[in-house]
């Protein structure tokens, strides 16, 4: 990966304005340079374009991947993909694969970000990827990374080993692993270079996962970051700071600046260049505990209409996340009115015969936060998403169905003294309010005979393992399942929270920091989850701290 200086990152993070273009991996039209008279947030200097914010890949399946980057000025995105072995050597002959793809133009309207949706890729293959941008001065700086496509229906990962490792479908070829967490740069704890930056990303990267699920709170738009913070014990935490993180985000420039800030962390840059991302959003991409239609009562904001803020936050988030679903991708005009408009970002990511990931969106269609005790169903997913989830999980042929949720199921997450942020309502009785939607989903899974469902989430700033069973529940029309909680990865610690008994959760394990808001200094109160999927289908979950230490592990055997 190209070495990126912090000075370059700080300077470039202050350049603005945008929306991500997307291209398919099919043949592209001839390259066209932007008009010389077009306005630019970057000073007009005749030099090669650079990639100051690194590169990323995302939503990688058995045959496709989204490639993302941001240029230092206007230019056309270019990508080169080559199949490589585990040592990074380019493969030749029957396993050889090489493709050059012309992507979209990155310009001021896209904050100079761009995406390419590369399709028709061979399954179970490791790729070297090289991204750069082209303008009237030619091809710019190239930044390199890697990713692996998921195993195919009769093939696994080719790693330069045995001849049948790709195309032979040996059981060992279906093995893969991934990590998940949430909550990046929250509660004023930003990038502290004295401590090595956001070390949790380095610990996740060290596990060499095949992909990474970010379960939401990818930024903290509502949490200003100051140069220094005095901790409870008197030690001083020192943050890198930029103009955009000095206050709550309200303008599009400020929301974009939050993403630029996180991309200044060397650990995150290195991981994203090497590990595909499956991104979700939650509340802090806009503001704390928000719901559509809310009017804020917060003196820090001059814009109080959450719909306006959410439109800007969503635009900045989608510009910076390598998501693939065509129904989820921003199109020109979506946010022109400055109003938040619901658009689909829930999606399924197929990871081969043993694994499907179902990414939920528990924010876009959310009903107002109340005490949650309405005798009728209120929204946490919305009916369209409920129907989609039931249908897609029923159709799934994968051994394991992972539900990636940006809010937990049984954990009580207060929003003030009375109202509830998630679906639990402090009432252990029959489902009410938002609980009714989830009850319907769980009942449908049982009715359809769906097996091997696991829920993964973050949000609450501690880690836990919960087992849900009708034997302990008030509502009993569902099959037992597990929910695992991870995070934060670089934010203040909280919890553990009380549980709601409606769906019969048992807290098998939980670990939190020593006190609310504790800094990430020692890494022991920052958590991520790791899943190793074995050739026999065993689904082994471990919860780990930001130093890489395993603090809990559970092996799940698939039901047939």
C-alpha positions as CSV (number, residue, x, y, z in Angstrom):
1,X,0.0,0.0,0.0
2,X,1.3,3.5,-0.9
3,X,2.7,5.3,2.1
4,X,0.3,8.2,3.0
5,X,1.8,11.0,5.1
6,X,-0.4,12.5,7.9
7,X,0.4,16.0,6.6
8,X,-1.1,15.1,3.2
9,X,-4.2,13.6,4.9
10,X,-4.8,16.6,7.1
11,X,-4.5,19.0,4.1
12,X,-6.7,16.9,1.9
13,X,-9.4,16.3,4.6
14,X,-10.1,20.0,4.4
15,X,-10.9,20.0,0.7
16,X,-14.6,19.5,0.1
17,X,-17.8,18.6,-1.6
18,X,-19.4,15.5,-3.3
19,X,-21.2,12.4,-4.2
20,X,-19.9,9.0,-5.3
21,X,-20.1,7.8,-8.9
22,X,-20.5,4.1,-9.6
23,X,-19.5,1.9,-12.5
24,X,-20.0,-1.7,-13.4
25,X,-17.1,-4.0,-14.2
26,X,-18.1,-4.2,-17.8
27,X,-16.4,-2.4,-20.6
28,X,-16.4,1.4,-20.0
29,X,-16.5,4.2,-22.5
30,X,-13.3,6.0,-23.5
31,X,-11.7,8.1,-20.8
32,X,-12.9,11.7,-20.7
33,X,-11.0,14.4,-18.8
34,X,-13.1,17.0,-16.9
35,X,-13.5,20.4,-18.5
36,X,-10.6,22.6,-17.8
37,X,-12.9,25.4,-16.6
38,X,-14.8,23.3,-14.1
39,X,-14.6,24.6,-10.5
40,X,-12.5,22.6,-8.1
41,X,-12.0,22.6,-4.4
42,X,-8.4,21.6,-5.1
43,X,-5.9,24.3,-6.2
44,X,-5.1,23.9,-9.9
45,X,-1.6,22.5,-9.9
46,X,-0.3,20.5,-12.8
47,X,0.8,17.3,-11.0
48,X,-0.3,13.7,-10.8
49,X,-3.5,12.9,-8.9
50,X,-3.0,11.2,-5.6
51,X,-5.3,9.0,-3.4
52,X,-5.0,10.8,0.0
53,X,-7.6,8.7,1.7
54,X,-6.4,5.2,0.6
55,X,-8.6,2.6,-1.0
56,X,-11.3,0.2,0.1
57,X,-13.2,-2.8,-1.2
58,X,-16.7,-3.8,-0.1
59,X,-19.7,-6.1,-0.3
60,X,-17.5,-8.8,-1.9
61,X,-19.4,-11.9,-3.0
62,X,-18.4,-15.0,-5.0
63,X,-18.3,-13.0,-8.2
64,X,-18.3,-9.3,-7.5
65,X,-16.7,-6.5,-5.5
66,X,-17.0,-2.8,-5.0
67,X,-13.8,-0.8,-5.3
68,X,-13.6,2.6,-3.7
69,X,-11.2,5.5,-3.5
70,X,-11.0,9.3,-3.4
71,X,-8.8,11.5,-5.6
72,X,-6.9,14.7,-4.9
73,X,-8.8,16.4,-7.7
74,X,-11.0,15.7,-10.8
75,X,-10.2,12.6,-12.7
76,X,-11.5,9.2,-14.0
77,X,-11.1,6.2,-11.7
78,X,-9.1,3.3,-13.0
79,X,-8.7,-0.2,-11.6
80,X,-6.5,-3.2,-12.4
81,X,-7.3,-6.6,-10.9
82,X,-5.0,-9.6,-11.1
83,X,-5.4,-13.0,-9.5
84,X,-2.5,-13.8,-7.1
85,X,-1.4,-16.6,-4.8
86,X,-1.0,-16.4,-1.1
87,X,2.5,-14.9,-1.6
88,X,1.2,-12.2,-3.8
89,X,2.6,-13.7,-7.0
90,X,0.5,-13.2,-10.2
91,X,-1.1,-16.4,-11.3
92,X,-0.6,-17.6,-14.9
93,X,-2.3,-20.3,-17.0
94,X,-5.7,-21.7,-16.1
95,X,-5.8,-19.8,-12.8
96,X,-4.6,-16.5,-14.3
97,X,-7.0,-13.5,-14.4
98,X,-6.3,-9.9,-15.3
99,X,-8.7,-7.0,-16.0
100,X,-8.4,-3.3,-16.3
101,X,-11.6,-1.3,-15.7
102,X,-12.4,2.3,-16.5
103,X,-14.6,3.7,-13.8
104,X,-16.6,7.0,-13.3
105,X,-15.4,10.5,-13.2
106,X,-14.7,11.8,-9.7
107,X,-15.3,15.5,-9.3
108,X,-16.3,18.2,-6.9
109,X,-19.9,16.9,-6.9
110,X,-18.7,13.6,-5.5
111,X,-16.2,15.0,-3.1
112,X,-13.8,13.3,-5.6
113,X,-14.9,9.9,-4.4
114,X,-15.7,7.1,-6.9
115,X,-16.7,3.5,-7.0
116,X,-16.4,0.6,-9.4
117,X,-18.7,-2.4,-9.1
118,X,-16.5,-5.1,-10.6
119,X,-18.6,-8.1,-11.7
120,X,-18.1,-11.6,-13.3
121,X,-15.1,-12.3,-11.1
122,X,-13.9,-15.9,-10.5
123,X,-15.0,-17.4,-7.1
124,X,-12.6,-18.2,-4.3
125,X,-9.8,-16.1,-5.8
126,X,-7.4,-13.7,-4.2
127,X,-6.9,-10.5,-6.1
128,X,-4.3,-7.8,-6.1
129,X,-6.0,-4.5,-6.9
130,X,-4.4,-1.3,-8.0
131,X,-6.5,1.9,-8.1
132,X,-5.6,5.3,-9.5
133,X,-7.2,8.3,-11.3
134,X,-6.5,9.7,-14.7
135,X,-6.7,13.4,-15.8
136,X,-5.2,15.5,-18.6
137,X,-1.8,14.9,-17.0
138,X,-2.1,11.1,-17.4
139,X,-2.5,8.4,-14.8
140,X,-1.9,9.4,-11.2
141,X,-0.5,7.7,-8.2
142,X,-1.4,4.1,-7.8
143,X,-2.4,2.6,-4.4
144,X,-2.4,-1.2,-4.0
145,X,-4.6,-3.5,-2.0
146,X,-6.0,-7.1,-1.9
147,X,-9.2,-8.9,-1.5
148,X,-10.6,-12.4,-1.9
149,X,-13.9,-13.4,-3.5
150,X,-16.1,-15.8,-1.5
151,X,-16.1,-19.5,-2.3
152,X,-18.4,-20.6,-5.2
153,X,-21.0,-23.3,-5.1
154,X,-18.4,-25.9,-6.2
155,X,-15.2,-24.1,-5.6
156,X,-13.1,-22.6,-2.8
157,X,-10.3,-20.2,-2.4
158,X,-7.2,-20.6,-4.6
159,X,-4.2,-19.8,-2.5
160,X,-1.4,-21.2,-4.7
161,X,-1.6,-24.6,-3.0
162,X,-3.1,-27.7,-4.5
163,X,-4.3,-27.8,-8.0
164,X,-7.9,-28.5,-7.0
165,X,-8.1,-25.7,-4.4
166,X,-10.0,-23.6,-7.0
167,X,-12.6,-25.4,-9.0
168,X,-12.4,-28.7,-7.1
169,X,-14.8,-27.9,-4.3
170,X,-12.8,-29.6,-1.6
171,X,-14.4,-29.1,1.9
172,X,-11.4,-27.2,3.2
173,X,-11.9,-24.6,0.5
174,X,-15.1,-23.4,2.1
175,X,-13.3,-22.1,5.2
176,X,-13.4,-18.4,5.8
177,X,-13.3,-15.9,8.7
178,X,-14.5,-12.5,9.4
179,X,-14.6,-9.8,12.1
180,X,-17.2,-7.3,13.2
181,X,-17.5,-4.3,15.6
182,X,-18.9,-0.8,15.7
183,X,-18.5,2.6,17.3
184,X,-15.5,4.5,15.8
185,X,-14.1,7.7,17.3
186,X,-16.9,8.3,19.8
187,X,-17.2,10.3,23.0
188,X,-14.3,12.6,22.0
189,X,-11.8,9.8,21.8
190,X,-10.2,10.2,18.4
191,X,-6.9,9.3,16.8
192,X,-4.1,9.4,19.4
193,X,-0.9,8.9,17.6
194,X,1.0,8.7,20.9
195,X,-0.7,5.4,21.5
196,X,-0.4,4.1,17.9
197,X,-3.8,5.5,16.6
198,X,-6.9,3.4,16.5
199,X,-5.2,0.1,17.6
200,X,-8.4,-2.0,17.4
201,X,-8.2,-1.9,13.7
202,X,-4.7,-3.2,13.8
203,X,-5.8,-6.1,16.1
204,X,-8.7,-7.0,13.7
205,X,-6.4,-6.8,10.7
206,X,-3.9,-9.1,12.4
207,X,-6.5,-11.9,12.4
208,X,-6.3,-11.9,8.6
209,X,-10.1,-12.0,8.1
210,X,-11.8,-12.4,4.7
211,X,-14.1,-9.5,5.4
212,X,-15.2,-7.0,8.1
213,X,-18.7,-6.0,9.1
214,X,-18.9,-2.5,10.5
215,X,-22.2,-2.7,12.5
216,X,-22.8,1.1,12.5
217,X,-21.6,4.3,14.1
218,X,-18.9,4.5,11.5
219,X,-18.4,8.1,12.6
220,X,-19.6,10.2,15.5
221,X,-21.0,13.3,13.8
222,X,-22.5,14.6,17.1
223,X,-19.3,14.2,19.1
224,X,-16.8,17.0,18.9
225,X,-13.1,16.0,19.1
226,X,-10.7,18.4,20.9
227,X,-6.9,18.4,20.9
228,X,-6.7,17.1,24.5
229,X,-8.9,15.3,27.0
230,X,-8.1,14.9,30.6
231,X,-9.0,11.4,31.7
232,X,-10.4,10.4,35.1
233,X,-7.0,9.5,36.4
234,X,-5.4,12.7,35.3
235,X,-3.6,11.5,32.2
236,X,-4.0,13.5,29.1
237,X,-5.3,12.0,25.9
238,X,-4.0,13.8,22.8
239,X,-6.1,13.7,19.6
240,X,-5.3,14.7,16.0
241,X,-7.9,17.4,15.2
242,X,-9.3,19.0,12.0
243,X,-11.7,21.9,11.6
244,X,-14.6,19.6,10.7
245,X,-14.5,17.6,14.0
246,X,-14.3,20.6,16.3
247,X,-18.1,20.9,16.5
248,X,-21.2,18.8,15.8
249,X,-21.7,18.1,12.1
250,X,-24.5,20.0,10.4
251,X,-23.3,20.9,6.9
252,X,-22.4,18.4,4.2
253,X,-18.8,19.6,4.4
254,X,-18.7,18.8,8.2
255,X,-20.3,15.3,7.7
256,X,-17.7,14.6,4.9
257,X,-15.0,15.8,7.2
258,X,-15.9,13.2,9.8
259,X,-15.2,10.5,7.3
260,X,-12.0,12.2,6.2
261,X,-10.9,12.3,9.8
262,X,-11.2,8.5,10.4
263,X,-9.4,7.9,7.1
264,X,-6.4,9.7,8.7
265,X,-5.8,6.7,10.9
266,X,-3.0,4.5,9.5
267,X,-4.4,1.3,11.1
268,X,-7.8,1.8,9.4
269,X,-6.3,2.7,6.1
270,X,-4.1,-0.5,6.1
271,X,-7.0,-2.7,7.0
272,X,-9.5,-1.3,4.5
273,X,-6.9,-1.8,1.7
274,X,-6.6,-5.4,2.6
275,X,-10.0,-6.5,4.0
276,X,-13.4,-6.0,2.3
277,X,-15.9,-4.0,4.3
278,X,-19.7,-4.6,4.8
279,X,-20.9,-1.3,6.1
280,X,-24.0,-0.5,8.1
281,X,-25.2,2.8,9.5
282,X,-26.8,3.6,12.8
283,X,-27.5,6.9,14.6
284,X,-24.2,8.7,15.0
285,X,-23.7,9.0,11.3
286,X,-26.3,11.8,11.8
287,X,-26.9,12.5,15.5
288,X,-27.5,10.6,18.7
289,X,-30.6,8.3,18.8
290,X,-32.4,10.1,15.9
291,X,-35.5,9.0,14.1
292,X,-37.1,10.4,10.9
293,X,-39.2,13.5,11.5
294,X,-37.5,14.4,14.8
295,X,-36.9,18.0,15.8
296,X,-33.8,18.4,18.0
297,X,-33.8,20.2,21.3
298,X,-30.0,20.7,21.4
299,X,-28.4,24.1,21.6
300,X,-25.3,22.9,19.8
301,X,-27.3,22.8,16.5
302,X,-28.4,25.7,14.4
303,X,-30.2,23.2,12.1
304,X,-32.7,21.3,14.3
305,X,-34.6,19.4,11.6
306,X,-33.3,15.8,11.7
307,X,-34.5,15.1,8.2
308,X,-32.2,17.8,6.8
309,X,-29.3,16.5,8.9
310,X,-30.0,12.9,8.0
311,X,-30.0,13.7,4.3
312,X,-26.5,15.3,4.6
313,X,-25.2,12.5,6.8
314,X,-26.5,9.8,4.6
315,X,-25.0,11.4,1.5
316,X,-21.6,11.6,3.2
317,X,-21.8,8.1,4.4
318,X,-22.7,6.6,1.0
319,X,-20.0,8.6,-0.6
320,X,-17.5,6.9,1.7
321,X,-18.8,3.3,2.1
322,X,-18.1,0.7,-0.6
323,X,-21.7,-0.7,-0.8
324,X,-23.0,-2.5,-3.8
325,X,-26.7,-3.1,-3.9
326,X,-28.0,-1.1,-6.9
327,X,-31.1,-0.2,-4.9
328,X,-28.9,1.2,-2.1
329,X,-26.7,3.4,-4.3
330,X,-27.2,7.2,-4.3
331,X,-28.3,8.7,-7.6
332,X,-28.2,12.3,-8.6
333,X,-31.2,14.2,-7.4
334,X,-31.9,11.9,-4.4
335,X,-31.1,14.6,-1.9
336,X,-31.5,17.7,-4.0
337,X,-34.4,19.0,-1.9
338,X,-32.2,18.8,1.2
339,X,-34.7,16.5,2.9
340,X,-34.1,13.0,4.1
341,X,-35.7,10.5,1.8
342,X,-35.7,6.8,2.8
343,X,-33.7,4.6,0.4
344,X,-32.8,1.0,0.7
345,X,-29.5,0.1,2.2
346,X,-30.6,-3.2,3.7
347,X,-29.1,-6.0,1.6
348,X,-27.9,-9.6,1.3
349,X,-24.2,-10.5,0.8
350,X,-23.7,-14.1,-0.4
351,X,-20.4,-15.5,0.9
352,X,-20.6,-19.0,-0.6
353,X,-22.4,-22.2,0.2
354,X,-21.9,-21.9,4.0
355,X,-22.7,-18.3,4.7
356,X,-25.2,-15.5,3.8
357,X,-25.0,-12.1,5.5
358,X,-28.3,-10.1,5.8
359,X,-27.5,-6.5,6.6
360,X,-30.4,-4.7,8.3
361,X,-31.2,-1.0,8.4
362,X,-32.8,-0.3,11.8
363,X,-32.6,3.5,11.4
364,X,-34.2,4.7,8.1
365,X,-37.7,3.4,8.8
366,X,-37.7,3.7,12.6
367,X,-40.8,5.0,14.4
368,X,-40.3,7.8,17.0
369,X,-38.7,6.8,20.3
370,X,-41.4,6.2,22.9
371,X,-41.6,4.0,26.0
372,X,-42.2,1.2,23.4
373,X,-45.4,-0.1,25.1
374,X,-47.9,0.5,22.3
375,X,-50.4,-2.4,22.0
376,X,-49.9,-2.3,18.2
377,X,-46.8,-2.7,16.0
378,X,-44.5,0.2,15.5
379,X,-41.4,0.3,13.2
380,X,-37.9,-0.8,13.8
381,X,-37.5,-2.2,10.3
382,X,-40.6,-1.2,8.5
383,X,-43.0,-3.7,6.7
384,X,-41.1,-3.7,3.4
385,X,-37.9,-4.7,5.1
386,X,-39.6,-7.2,7.3
387,X,-41.1,-8.9,4.2
388,X,-37.7,-8.8,2.5
389,X,-35.9,-10.4,5.4
390,X,-38.4,-13.2,5.9
391,X,-38.4,-14.0,2.1
392,X,-34.6,-13.8,1.6
393,X,-33.8,-15.9,4.7
394,X,-36.4,-18.5,3.7
395,X,-34.8,-18.7,0.2
396,X,-31.2,-18.9,1.5
397,X,-29.4,-22.2,0.8
398,X,-26.4,-21.3,2.9
399,X,-25.6,-23.3,6.0
400,X,-25.4,-20.2,8.2
401,X,-27.6,-17.1,8.0
402,X,-26.0,-14.2,9.8
403,X,-28.4,-11.3,10.6
404,X,-26.1,-8.2,10.9
405,X,-28.2,-5.8,13.0
406,X,-27.2,-2.2,14.0
407,X,-29.3,-2.4,17.2
408,X,-29.5,-5.3,19.7
409,X,-32.6,-7.3,20.4
410,X,-32.9,-7.9,24.1
411,X,-30.7,-5.2,25.5
412,X,-32.5,-2.2,27.0
413,X,-31.1,0.9,25.4
414,X,-32.7,4.0,27.0
415,X,-33.2,7.3,25.2
416,X,-33.7,9.6,28.3
417,X,-35.6,8.6,31.4
418,X,-38.6,7.0,29.7
419,X,-38.1,6.5,26.0
420,X,-36.4,3.6,24.3
421,X,-33.8,3.7,21.5
422,X,-34.0,0.0,20.4
423,X,-36.9,-2.4,20.4
424,X,-36.8,-3.6,24.1
425,X,-39.2,-1.7,26.4
426,X,-38.3,-2.7,30.0
427,X,-41.5,-4.9,30.0
428,X,-40.9,-8.7,30.2
429,X,-44.4,-9.4,29.1
430,X,-45.9,-10.1,25.6
431,X,-44.4,-8.2,22.7
432,X,-45.5,-4.5,22.3
433,X,-44.6,-1.7,20.0
434,X,-41.4,-2.4,18.0
435,X,-41.1,-5.9,19.6
436,X,-44.1,-7.0,17.5
437,X,-42.1,-6.6,14.3
438,X,-39.3,-8.8,15.5
439,X,-41.7,-11.3,17.0
440,X,-43.2,-11.7,13.5
441,X,-39.8,-12.2,12.0
442,X,-38.8,-14.9,14.6
443,X,-42.1,-16.7,14.2
444,X,-41.7,-16.7,10.4
445,X,-38.2,-18.3,10.7
446,X,-39.7,-21.0,12.8
447,X,-42.7,-21.5,10.5
448,X,-40.4,-21.8,7.5
449,X,-38.1,-24.3,9.2
450,X,-35.1,-21.9,9.0
451,X,-32.0,-23.3,10.8
452,X,-28.7,-21.8,11.9
453,X,-29.6,-18.2,12.3
454,X,-27.1,-16.0,14.3
455,X,-27.6,-12.3,15.1
456,X,-24.5,-10.0,15.3
457,X,-24.6,-6.5,16.6
458,X,-22.7,-3.6,18.3
459,X,-24.1,-0.2,19.5
460,X,-23.9,-0.6,23.3
461,X,-20.1,-0.2,23.8
462,X,-19.5,-3.5,25.5
463,X,-19.4,-7.1,24.4
464,X,-21.7,-10.0,25.2
465,X,-23.1,-13.4,24.2
466,X,-26.8,-13.9,24.6
467,X,-28.8,-17.1,24.1
468,X,-32.5,-16.7,23.4
469,X,-34.9,-19.5,24.0
470,X,-38.7,-19.9,24.2
471,X,-38.3,-21.9,27.4
472,X,-37.3,-18.6,29.2
473,X,-39.5,-16.3,27.2
474,X,-43.0,-14.7,27.5
475,X,-43.3,-14.9,23.7
476,X,-42.6,-18.5,22.7
477,X,-43.3,-18.9,19.0
478,X,-39.7,-19.1,17.8
479,X,-36.7,-21.4,17.7
480,X,-33.7,-20.8,20.0
481,X,-30.9,-18.6,18.6
482,X,-27.7,-16.7,19.6
483,X,-26.9,-13.0,19.5
484,X,-23.3,-11.8,19.9
485,X,-22.4,-8.2,20.7
486,X,-19.1,-6.4,20.1
487,X,-17.7,-2.9,20.2
488,X,-16.7,-0.2,20.7
489,X,-13.5,-0.3,18.6
490,X,-12.4,3.3,19.4
491,X,-14.8,5.0,21.7
492,X,-15.9,5.4,25.3
493,X,-17.0,2.2,27.2
494,X,-20.4,1.7,28.7
495,X,-22.6,-1.0,30.1
496,X,-23.5,-3.7,30.7
497,X,-27.1,-2.9,30.3
498,X,-30.2,-4.6,31.8
499,X,-32.1,-7.1,29.6
500,X,-35.7,-7.4,28.5
501,X,-37.2,-10.8,29.1
502,X,-39.8,-10.9,26.3
503,X,-37.7,-13.2,24.1
504,X,-36.1,-15.1,26.9
505,X,-32.4,-14.0,26.7
506,X,-29.7,-15.6,28.9
507,X,-26.6,-13.5,29.3
508,X,-24.0,-16.2,28.9
509,X,-21.1,-13.7,28.9
510,X,-20.7,-9.9,29.2
511,X,-17.7,-7.6,29.7
512,X,-17.5,-3.8,29.8
513,X,-15.1,-1.1,30.8
514,X,-14.6,0.0,34.4
515,X,-16.8,3.1,34.2
516,X,-19.0,4.9,31.7
517,X,-17.0,6.9,29.1
518,X,-13.7,5.3,29.9
519,X,-11.1,6.0,27.3
520,X,-9.7,3.4,24.9
521,X,-6.2,3.9,26.2
522,X,-5.3,0.4,27.3
523,X,-7.4,-1.4,24.7
524,X,-8.9,-3.8,27.3
525,X,-12.3,-2.1,27.1
526,X,-12.5,-2.1,23.3
527,X,-14.0,-5.2,21.7
528,X,-14.5,-6.9,18.3
529,X,-15.9,-10.2,17.4
530,X,-14.3,-12.9,15.2
531,X,-16.0,-15.7,13.4
532,X,-14.1,-18.8,12.0
533,X,-16.2,-20.9,9.7
534,X,-14.6,-24.4,9.5
535,X,-14.8,-26.9,6.6
536,X,-17.3,-29.0,8.6
537,X,-19.6,-26.0,9.0
538,X,-18.6,-25.2,12.6
539,X,-19.3,-21.6,13.4
540,X,-16.8,-20.5,16.1
541,X,-17.4,-17.1,17.6
542,X,-14.8,-15.4,19.7
543,X,-15.0,-12.0,21.4
544,X,-11.6,-10.2,21.7
545,X,-10.3,-6.9,23.0
546,X,-8.3,-4.3,21.1
547,X,-5.1,-5.9,22.1
548,X,-6.1,-9.1,20.3
549,X,-6.8,-11.2,23.4
550,X,-9.6,-13.7,23.3
551,X,-12.0,-13.2,26.2
552,X,-14.8,-15.5,25.2
553,X,-15.4,-18.2,22.6
554,X,-18.3,-20.4,21.6
555,X,-18.4,-23.0,18.8
556,X,-21.8,-23.6,17.2
557,X,-22.5,-26.8,15.3
558,X,-24.9,-26.5,12.4
559,X,-28.3,-28.1,12.6
560,X,-29.4,-30.1,9.5
